Amino acid sequence: LDGKSFPVLFDVSKVEKKDLFTGTYMPSLELTGGYRILSYLDPSEPKHDKLKRVIFYLLKSSRDSVLPEFHSSYTELFETLESKLADKGKADFVEANDQAAFNFLARSLYRANPADTPLGLDGPKLVSKWVLFNLGPLLMLGLPKFIEDPLLHTFRLPPFLIKKDYQRLYDFFYQSSGHVLDEAERLGVSRDEACHNLLFATCFNSFGGMKILFPNMLKWIGRAGVKLHTQLAEEIRSVVRSNGGKITMGGMEQMPLMKSVVYEAFRIEPPVQLQYGKAKTDLLIESHDAAFKVKEGEMLFGFQSFATKDSKIFERAEEFVADRFVGEDGEKLLKHVLWSNGPET
């Protein structure tokens, strides 16, 4: 209900996460090669640790390519938008952003340029269709209820309708992740299961998050006005100049306003709003104003914005405050930013 009670959903000593990634609805395993993917495993399950180590290996092995490929992919994005604006007077940001996000993830994590493979430029479109089949019963598309309810909210969409599209995605990741699959085998995970997990982590978790977060962040920065734009430009350009014209992780640590703006975007509009858990034991969960008895096995649900817009924790909680997390007092608030699978540390 608020920032005090919400963190219990991340405490795996108190709540179970087995098959609760999408709440009480569990998509067909045919959509993920017949495997229960890492996101649906509870940390207590033996396979959880192995699959998590595979994902961490992927991230570690890609650390030197993330920033260069982000720069390259998003430079292409804005050049494309500028070209279309100059030519037609308008540009579709959503489509271009989706392509940039997919290109960035493929190039930085797998050293593969989708355009140079049989997948071509179809990645974002195929991912969006596949996600629809995963989340159909949970989605609200804005259609009239007499259409949307029987079409999406009554039955699962048949997985066979997406099988060929999913196979194209699978083939791309299998052919592009050889060294990661080698590491998975070393850890005791089959290449097939590892590949389905890599696809899910990249396309559902990462691409899905970037598809939502990046436009939202630009929206909030754009609305904030010229003063913030000028301050960000001065801070970022100064640090880049002092680092020989390069953007580095160390350099970004020297940009307190930039970091605060990103965290504030996560806070005010979290890309993942819904969290679920099932009580492992009888619990007493305290909010600011009350306490709630929860029995073992009962389902818990949290809407993340209730916590990240808690007015008893954040002043002007409903407003975008760019410098909210700047300085010692601001940094103390970071533990209340629950943008991922737990508090920011």
C-alpha positions in Angstrom: 0.0 0.0 0.0 2.9 2.4 0.6 6.7 2.7 0.7 6.9 1.0 4.1 4.9 -2.1 3.3 5.9 -2.7 -0.4 9.5 -4.0 0.2 8.1 -7.2 1.7 7.4 -8.3 -1.9 11.2 -8.4 -2.5 12.0 -10.3 0.7 12.4 -13.9 -0.4 12.7 -15.1 3.2 9.0 -14.1 3.6 7.5 -14.5 0.1 7.7 -17.1 -2.6 8.1 -16.1 -6.2 7.4 -19.5 -7.9 5.4 -19.0 -11.1 4.3 -15.5 -10.0 6.1 -13.3 -12.5 2.8 -12.4 -14.1 0.7 -12.9 -11.0 -2.0 -15.5 -10.9 -1.8 -16.1 -14.6 0.9 -18.4 -16.0 1.6 -18.3 -19.8 1.9 -21.5 -21.7 5.4 -23.1 -21.5 5.0 -23.6 -25.3 5.9 -19.9 -25.6 9.3 -20.6 -24.0 10.4 -23.9 -25.5 8.7 -25.9 -22.8 10.8 -24.5 -20.0 9.9 -22.5 -16.9 12.1 -19.5 -17.4 14.3 -17.9 -14.7 11.7 -15.1 -14.1 9.2 -17.7 -13.0 11.6 -19.6 -10.6 11.8 -19.0 -6.9 15.4 -18.4 -5.7 15.1 -21.6 -3.6 14.8 -23.8 -6.7 18.1 -25.4 -7.8 17.9 -24.2 -11.4 17.5 -20.5 -10.3 21.2 -20.1 -9.3 22.5 -21.7 -12.4 20.4 -19.7 -14.8 21.2 -16.5 -13.0 24.9 -17.2 -13.3 24.4 -17.7 -17.0 22.8 -14.2 -17.3 25.5 -12.6 -15.2 28.2 -14.3 -17.4 26.5 -12.7 -20.4 26.5 -9.3 -18.8 30.1 -9.6 -17.6 31.4 -10.7 -20.9 29.7 -7.7 -22.6 30.8 -5.0 -20.2 33.2 -3.4 -22.7 30.7 -3.1 -25.5 27.6 -1.7 -23.7 28.5 2.0 -23.8 30.0 2.1 -27.4 27.0 0.2 -28.8 24.5 2.3 -26.9 26.2 5.4 -28.4 26.1 3.9 -31.9 22.5 2.5 -31.8 21.0 5.7 -30.3 23.0 8.0 -32.6 21.3 6.0 -35.5 18.0 6.5 -33.8 18.2 10.3 -33.6 19.8 10.6 -37.1 16.8 8.6 -38.4 14.3 10.9 -36.7 16.1 14.0 -37.8 16.1 12.8 -41.4 12.4 11.9 -41.4 11.5 15.2 -39.7 13.4 17.1 -42.4 11.9 15.1 -45.2 8.3 14.6 -44.0 7.9 17.0 -41.1 7.0 14.2 -38.8 8.6 11.0 -37.5 7.4 7.9 -35.6 9.5 7.7 -32.4 8.0 4.5 -31.1 9.0 2.4 -34.1 12.5 3.9 -34.3 13.1 3.6 -30.6 12.1 -0.1 -30.7 14.6 -0.8 -33.4 17.3 1.1 -31.6 16.7 -0.8 -28.4 16.8 -4.2 -30.1 19.9 -3.3 -32.1 21.6 -2.1 -29.0 20.9 -5.3 -27.0 21.9 -7.5 -29.9 25.1 -5.7 -30.7 26.3 -5.1 -27.1 25.3 -8.5 -25.6 25.8 -10.8 -28.6 28.1 -8.9 -30.9 25.5 -9.5 -33.7 24.0 -6.9 -35.9 20.4 -8.1 -36.6 20.3 -6.4 -40.1 23.2 -8.7 -41.2 21.3 -11.9 -40.2 18.2 -13.7 -41.5 16.3 -11.8 -38.7 16.8 -8.5 -40.5 14.8 -5.6 -39.0 11.9 -7.8 -37.9 13.2 -8.3 -34.3 11.0 -5.7 -32.5 7.9 -6.7 -34.4 8.4 -10.4 -33.6 9.1 -9.6 -29.9 6.0 -7.5 -29.6 3.8 -10.3 -31.0 5.4 -12.8 -28.7 4.9 -10.6 -25.6 1.3 -10.2 -26.6 0.8 -14.0 -26.5 2.6 -14.1 -23.1 0.6 -11.3 -21.5 -2.7 -11.3 -23.5 -5.0 -12.0 -20.5 -3.4 -9.2 -18.5 -3.4 -6.5 -21.2 -5.8 -3.7 -21.8 -5.6 -2.5 -25.4 -8.4 0.0 -25.2 -10.8 -2.0 -27.4 -14.5 -2.2 -26.6 -15.0 -4.7 -23.7 -17.3 -6.9 -25.7 -14.3 -7.4 -28.1 -11.4 -7.3 -25.7 -12.8 -9.7 -23.0 -13.6 -12.7 -25.2 -10.5 -12.1 -27.4 -7.9 -11.6 -24.7 -9.2 -12.2 -21.2 -11.1 -15.4 -21.5 -8.7 -17.9 -23.3 -5.0 -18.0 -23.9 -4.0 -17.1 -27.4 -2.9 -20.3 -29.1 0.9 -20.6 -29.0 1.1 -22.3 -32.4 0.1 -19.0 -34.0 3.4 -17.5 -32.9 5.6 -20.6 -33.2 7.3 -19.7 -36.5 8.0 -16.1 -35.4 9.4 -17.3 -32.1 11.7 -19.8 -33.9 13.2 -16.9 -35.9 14.1 -15.1 -32.7 15.4 -18.4 -31.1 17.6 -19.1 -34.2 19.1 -15.6 -34.0 20.0 -15.9 -30.3 21.3 -19.5 -30.7 23.6 -18.6 -33.5 24.8 -15.4 -31.7 25.5 -16.7 -28.2 27.9 -19.6 -28.7 30.3 -18.7 -25.9 27.4 -18.0 -23.4 25.9 -21.4 -24.3 29.3 -23.0 -23.7 29.4 -21.5 -20.2 25.8 -22.7 -19.6 26.8 -26.3 -20.4 29.7 -25.9 -18.0 27.3 -24.9 -15.3 25.0 -27.9 -16.0 22.3 -26.1 -18.1 21.5 -27.4 -21.6 22.2 -25.2 -24.6 18.5 -25.3 -25.5 17.3 -24.2 -22.1 20.0 -21.5 -21.8 19.0 -20.1 -25.2 15.3 -19.8 -24.3 16.4 -18.0 -21.1 18.7 -15.7 -23.0 15.9 -14.8 -25.4 13.5 -14.1 -22.6 15.9 -12.0 -20.6 16.8 -10.0 -23.6 13.5 -9.6 -25.3 11.0 -9.7 -22.4 13.0 -8.2 -19.5 15.5 -5.9 -21.2 13.9 -4.9 -24.4 10.5 -4.6 -22.7 12.0 -2.3 -20.1 13.9 -0.1 -22.6 10.8 0.1 -24.8 9.0 1.7 -21.9 11.7 3.5 -19.9 13.6 5.4 -22.6 10.5 7.3 -24.1 9.2 8.0 -20.6 12.6 9.4 -19.5 12.7 11.7 -22.6 9.1 12.7 -21.9 9.9 13.8 -18.3 13.1 15.6 -19.3 11.3 17.3 -22.2 8.5 18.6 -19.9 11.0 19.8 -17.3 12.0 22.8 -19.5 15.0 24.6 -20.8 16.7 25.2 -17.4 17.1 21.5 -16.8 18.2 20.9 -20.4 20.9 23.5 -20.0 22.1 22.1 -16.6 22.3 18.6 -18.0 24.2 19.7 -21.1 26.7 21.6 -19.0 27.3 18.8 -16.5 27.6 16.0 -19.1 29.8 18.0 -21.6 32.1 19.1 -18.8 32.7 15.5 -17.6 33.1 14.2 -21.1 35.7 16.8 -21.9 37.6 16.0 -18.8 37.6 12.3 -19.8 39.2 12.9 -23.1 35.9 13.1 -25.0 34.8 9.7 -24.0 31.8 8.5 -22.0 32.7 6.0 -19.4 31.0 4.4 -16.4 33.5 6.2 -14.2 32.6 9.5 -15.9 28.9 8.9 -15.4 29.5 8.6 -11.6 30.7 12.2 -11.8 27.3 13.4 -13.2 25.1 13.7 -10.1 22.3 15.6 -11.8 22.2 13.1 -14.7 22.0 10.2 -12.3 19.3 11.9 -10.3 17.2 12.5 -13.4 17.4 8.9 -14.4 16.4 7.7 -10.9 13.6 10.2 -10.8 12.2 8.9 -14.0 12.3 5.4 -12.5 10.6 6.7 -9.4 7.8 8.6 -10.9 6.9 6.1 -13.6 8.4 2.7 -12.9 8.7 0.5 -16.1 7.5 -2.5 -14.1 4.5 -1.5 -12.0 3.2 -4.9 -10.7 4.9 -7.2 -8.1 3.6 -10.4 -6.7 4.5 -12.8 -3.9 3.0 -15.6 -1.9 3.4 -15.6 1.9 5.8 -18.4 3.0 4.6 -18.1 6.6 2.1 -16.2 8.6 3.1 -12.5 8.3 2.3 -9.2 9.9 2.9 -6.5 7.3 3.0 -2.9 8.5 2.2 0.2 6.5 2.6 3.8 7.7 -1.0 3.7 9.1 -1.9 0.1 9.8 -0.8 -3.5 10.1 -2.2 -6.5 8.2 -2.2 -10.2 9.1 -1.4 -12.4 6.1 -1.7 -16.2 6.3 0.8 -18.6 4.8 0.0 -19.3 1.2 -2.0 -16.1 0.6 -1.2 -14.0 -2.5 0.3 -10.6 -2.2 0.1 -7.9 -4.8 1.7 -4.5 -5.0 1.4 -1.5 -7.4 4.8 0.0 -7.5 3.8 3.6 -7.9 2.0 3.4 -4.5 5.4 3.0 -3.0 7.5 5.3 -5.2 5.0 8.1 -4.9 4.6 7.8 -1.2 4.2 11.3 0.1 5.4 10.3 3.6 8.8 9.5 2.0 9.0 11.8 -1.0 8.2 15.5 -0.9 6.2 16.7 -3.9 5.8 13.0 -4.6 3.6 13.5 -7.7 6.0 15.9 -9.3 9.1 15.2 -11.4 11.9 16.8 -9.3 15.1 16.5 -11.4 17.6 17.0 -8.5 15.7 15.0 -5.9 18.6 12.5 -5.5 21.5 15.0 -5.6 23.6 15.4 -2.5 23.9 13.3 0.7 20.3 13.7 1.8 19.1 12.9 -1.8 21.2 9.8 -2.0 19.6 8.5 1.2 16.2 8.4 -0.6 17.6 5.9 -3.2 16.7 2.9 -1.1 13.0 3.9 -1.7 13.4 3.7 -5.5 12.1 0.2 -6.4 12.7 0.3 -10.1 13.9 -3.3 -10.6 13.7 -6.4 -8.5 14.3 -4.6 -5.3 15.5 -1.3 -3.8 18.3 0.7 -5.5 21.7 0.2 -3.8 
